[in-house]
Amino acid sequence: MILLVGAAGSLYPSNAIAQALGTVRASREHRGESELDVHVRYGAGRFTMSSNSSRLYELNVRYDEDAFTPVHEYRAGRLVVGIDGNGPRSMFGRNSSGGTFDLTLSDQVPMDLELEFGAVRAGVDLGGLRLRTLDLTTGASEAELRVSEPNPEPMESIRLTVGAASLHATELGNLNVDELILEAGVGDVRLDFLGLVREETRIRAEMGMGRLEIRIPSEAGIRLVRDSFLTTLDAPELVERNDAFFSSNWDSSSMKVRIEVKAAFGKVSVLRVD
């Protein structure tokens, strides 16, 4: 079934012939919204997200009709979209690997964003969005997160919860955030803070097993405190003193990054980059 959504957000079935892969297209024009609360749940397939200037949101979804049901709800500045499974068969939907979910969100409205992924290959560009909060949860996913443009809204914190997954995040400095909180189970996580403008940024990371790499612009001063068990630390430009590790420019830099890492098994790298 193909479902089309008008400007007000209501669904209209088309007369197209039903296929194994269903399609949903939805959008909403700006109607004076002063804020937007967005919740995305997507279990399996390929997910992409970026910003747009013309509409409040627009989505395009392809899914296995036999195993999944699309979700699209909008009311009073709150958007909930995603795919729900239809019982046990959703675990083995024959076309779940071919499912796609493409979403664009307005760069005109302050926004709280929550993303929840299962077995997803995700490419997310948050550049230009007016983010106030961000909560990202991944399962067995491969996620690429980018912030290609500065966030006009100051953020207090963002939370990244990573299961048995790979997460590579670049240009996080553009988020304009006070604190990043990472909770990771088993996986490969890379956090790149290029674009940093805050006078002080805090990073709190807790890792079970795997590899964590944190890249900080060379002009920022770094203070690292670690609590680790069987974990290798690679921080070639940091010097240990008074139970912490410091970059040579810690005292003189106008931008400072404070890092706290708890890790059980694996490798933690803290690198300075240009």
C-alpha positions as CSV (number, residue, x, y, z in Angstrom):
1,M,0.0,0.0,0.0
2,I,1.2,3.5,-0.8
3,L,0.2,6.2,1.7
4,L,0.4,9.9,0.9
5,V,0.3,12.7,3.5
6,G,-1.1,16.1,3.0
7,A,0.1,19.4,4.6
8,A,-2.0,18.8,7.7
9,G,-0.4,15.4,8.2
10,S,-3.4,13.1,7.5
11,L,-3.0,9.9,5.5
12,Y,-4.6,9.2,2.2
13,P,-4.4,5.7,0.6
14,S,-3.6,5.6,-3.1
15,N,-5.1,3.3,-5.7
16,A,-1.7,1.7,-6.5
17,I,-1.4,-2.1,-6.5
18,A,-0.2,-3.4,-3.2
19,Q,3.4,-4.7,-3.2
20,A,5.6,-6.6,-0.8
21,L,7.4,-3.3,-0.1
22,G,5.0,-0.6,1.0
23,T,5.7,3.1,0.8
24,V,4.8,6.0,3.1
25,R,5.4,9.6,2.1
26,A,4.5,12.3,4.6
27,S,5.2,16.0,5.1
28,R,3.9,19.1,6.9
29,E,4.3,22.8,6.1
30,H,5.2,25.3,8.7
31,R,2.2,26.6,10.6
32,G,3.6,28.9,13.2
33,E,5.2,26.2,15.4
34,S,7.5,27.6,18.0
35,E,9.1,24.2,18.9
36,L,9.2,20.6,17.8
37,D,9.5,17.4,19.8
38,V,10.6,14.5,17.5
39,H,10.7,10.8,18.4
40,V,12.0,8.3,15.8
41,R,11.9,4.5,16.2
42,Y,13.4,2.4,13.5
43,G,14.3,-1.3,13.9
44,A,15.9,-2.6,10.6
45,G,17.0,-1.1,7.3
46,R,18.7,2.0,6.1
47,F,18.1,5.4,7.8
48,T,19.1,8.9,6.6
49,M,18.3,12.2,8.2
50,S,19.1,15.8,7.4
51,S,17.7,19.4,7.7
52,N,15.5,21.4,5.3
53,S,14.3,25.0,5.2
54,S,11.0,24.7,3.4
55,R,8.9,22.3,5.6
56,L,8.5,21.3,9.2
57,Y,9.3,17.7,8.3
58,E,9.2,15.3,5.4
59,L,9.6,11.6,5.4
60,N,9.8,8.8,2.8
61,V,9.6,5.2,4.0
62,R,9.8,1.8,2.3
63,Y,9.0,-1.2,4.4
64,D,8.0,-4.9,4.4
65,E,4.2,-4.9,4.6
66,D,4.1,-8.5,5.9
67,A,6.3,-7.8,8.9
68,F,6.1,-4.1,9.8
69,T,3.6,-1.3,10.2
70,P,4.6,2.4,9.7
71,V,4.0,4.9,12.5
72,H,3.3,8.6,11.8
73,E,1.7,10.8,14.4
74,Y,1.8,14.6,14.6
75,R,0.0,16.7,17.1
76,A,0.7,20.1,18.6
77,G,4.4,20.2,17.9
78,R,5.1,16.6,18.7
79,L,6.1,14.2,15.9
80,V,6.4,10.4,16.4
81,V,7.5,8.4,13.4
82,G,9.0,4.9,12.8
83,I,8.2,1.3,12.1
84,D,6.6,-1.2,14.4
85,G,6.9,-5.0,14.0
86,N,3.9,-7.2,13.4
87,G,4.6,-10.0,15.9
88,P,7.3,-12.7,15.6
89,R,7.5,-12.4,11.8
90,S,8.9,-8.9,12.1
91,M,12.1,-10.5,13.4
92,F,12.6,-12.2,10.0
93,G,10.8,-9.9,7.5
94,R,12.0,-11.0,4.1
95,N,12.4,-7.4,2.9
96,S,13.5,-5.8,6.1
97,S,17.1,-5.5,4.8
98,G,15.7,-3.5,1.8
99,G,13.7,-1.1,4.0
100,T,14.6,2.6,3.9
101,F,13.6,5.5,6.0
102,D,14.5,9.1,4.9
103,L,13.6,12.0,7.1
104,T,14.3,15.7,6.9
105,L,13.5,18.2,9.7
106,S,13.1,21.9,9.8
107,D,16.1,24.1,10.5
108,Q,13.8,27.0,11.5
109,V,12.3,25.6,14.8
110,P,14.0,24.8,18.2
111,M,13.9,21.0,18.6
112,D,14.2,18.1,21.0
113,L,15.3,15.0,19.2
114,E,15.2,11.3,20.2
115,L,16.5,8.6,17.8
116,E,16.2,4.9,18.6
117,F,17.7,2.4,16.2
118,G,17.8,-1.4,16.1
119,A,19.7,-3.2,13.4
120,V,20.1,-0.1,11.2
121,R,22.6,1.4,8.9
122,A,22.2,5.1,9.7
123,G,23.6,8.2,8.1
124,V,22.5,11.3,10.1
125,D,23.5,14.9,9.5
126,L,22.4,17.3,12.2
127,G,23.9,20.3,10.6
128,G,21.8,23.4,10.9
129,L,19.1,22.0,13.1
130,R,18.2,24.1,16.1
131,L,18.7,21.3,18.7
132,R,18.0,21.8,22.3
133,T,18.4,18.1,23.4
134,L,19.6,15.0,21.6
135,D,19.1,11.4,22.8
136,L,20.5,8.7,20.5
137,T,20.1,4.9,21.3
138,T,21.5,2.2,19.0
139,G,21.3,-1.5,19.1
140,A,23.3,-3.6,16.5
141,S,23.7,-0.7,14.2
142,E,26.3,1.0,12.1
143,A,25.7,4.7,12.5
144,E,27.5,7.7,11.0
145,L,26.6,10.9,12.7
146,R,27.7,14.3,11.4
147,V,27.1,17.9,12.4
148,S,28.0,19.8,9.2
149,E,26.9,23.2,10.3
150,P,26.8,24.9,13.7
151,N,23.8,24.5,16.0
152,P,22.2,28.0,16.7
153,E,20.8,26.7,20.0
154,P,22.9,26.3,23.1
155,M,22.6,22.7,24.4
156,E,23.2,21.6,28.0
157,S,23.9,17.9,27.2
158,I,23.5,15.1,24.7
159,R,23.3,11.4,25.5
160,L,24.6,8.6,23.3
161,T,23.7,5.0,24.3
162,V,25.4,2.4,22.1
163,G,24.8,-1.3,22.3
164,A,26.8,-3.9,20.2
165,A,27.3,-1.3,17.5
166,S,29.6,1.0,15.6
167,L,29.1,4.8,16.0
168,H,31.3,7.3,14.2
169,A,30.4,10.9,15.0
170,T,32.2,13.9,13.3
171,E,32.2,17.7,13.9
172,L,30.5,17.3,17.3
173,G,31.9,20.7,18.3
174,N,29.3,22.3,16.0
175,L,26.6,21.0,18.4
176,N,27.3,23.9,20.8
177,V,26.9,21.5,23.8
178,D,28.1,21.8,27.4
179,E,28.3,18.0,28.1
180,L,28.3,14.8,26.1
181,I,27.4,11.6,27.9
182,L,28.3,8.2,26.3
183,E,27.2,4.8,27.5
184,A,28.6,2.0,25.3
185,G,28.4,-1.7,25.7
186,V,30.5,-3.6,23.0
187,G,31.5,-1.8,19.9
188,D,33.6,0.7,18.1
189,V,33.0,4.4,18.9
190,R,34.7,7.4,17.4
191,L,33.9,11.0,18.6
192,D,35.4,13.9,16.6
193,F,34.9,17.3,18.2
194,L,36.0,19.5,15.3
195,G,34.1,22.8,15.2
196,L,34.5,23.3,18.9
197,V,33.6,26.8,20.1
198,R,32.6,26.4,23.7
199,E,35.0,27.8,26.4
200,E,34.4,24.5,28.3
201,T,33.1,21.1,27.1
202,R,32.7,18.0,29.3
203,I,32.8,14.5,28.0
204,R,31.7,11.6,30.2
205,A,32.2,8.2,28.7
206,E,31.5,4.7,30.0
207,M,32.6,1.7,27.9
208,G,32.2,-2.0,28.4
209,M,34.4,-3.6,25.8
210,G,35.7,-2.3,22.5
211,R,37.4,0.7,21.1
212,L,36.8,4.4,22.0
213,E,38.5,7.1,20.1
214,I,38.1,10.8,21.0
215,R,39.5,13.5,18.7
216,I,39.9,17.0,20.1
217,P,41.1,20.2,18.1
218,S,44.7,20.9,18.9
219,E,43.9,24.5,20.1
220,A,41.8,23.2,23.0
221,G,43.3,22.3,26.3
222,I,42.6,18.7,27.5
223,R,42.2,17.2,31.0
224,L,41.6,13.4,31.1
225,V,40.7,11.3,34.1
226,R,40.3,7.6,33.6
227,D,39.0,4.7,35.6
228,S,39.8,1.5,33.7
229,F,40.5,-2.2,34.2
230,L,42.1,-4.0,31.3
231,T,42.1,-1.1,29.0
232,T,44.9,0.4,26.9
233,L,45.3,4.2,26.9
234,D,46.7,5.9,23.8
235,A,47.1,9.6,24.5
236,P,50.6,10.5,23.1
237,E,50.4,14.2,23.7
238,L,49.0,14.1,27.2
239,V,51.2,14.1,30.3
240,E,50.2,12.6,33.6
241,R,50.2,14.7,36.8
242,N,48.1,14.6,40.0
243,D,46.1,11.6,38.9
244,A,45.0,13.1,35.6
245,F,46.4,13.6,32.1
246,F,46.9,17.1,30.6
247,S,47.8,18.6,27.3
248,S,50.7,21.0,27.2
249,N,48.3,24.0,26.6
250,W,45.9,23.2,29.4
251,D,46.7,26.3,31.4
252,S,47.0,28.7,28.5
253,S,44.1,27.6,26.2
254,S,40.9,29.6,26.2
255,M,39.0,26.4,25.3
256,K,39.1,23.5,27.6
257,V,37.8,19.9,27.3
258,R,37.4,17.8,30.4
259,I,37.1,14.1,29.8
260,E,36.1,11.3,32.2
261,V,36.4,7.8,31.0
262,K,35.4,4.5,32.6
263,A,36.3,1.4,30.6
264,A,36.5,-2.3,31.3
265,F,38.2,-4.0,28.3
266,G,39.6,-2.6,25.1
267,K,41.4,0.5,24.0
268,V,40.8,4.2,24.6
269,S,42.5,6.8,22.4
270,V,42.5,10.6,23.0
271,L,44.1,12.4,20.1
272,R,44.7,16.1,19.2
273,V,44.0,17.0,15.6
274,D,44.2,20.0,13.4
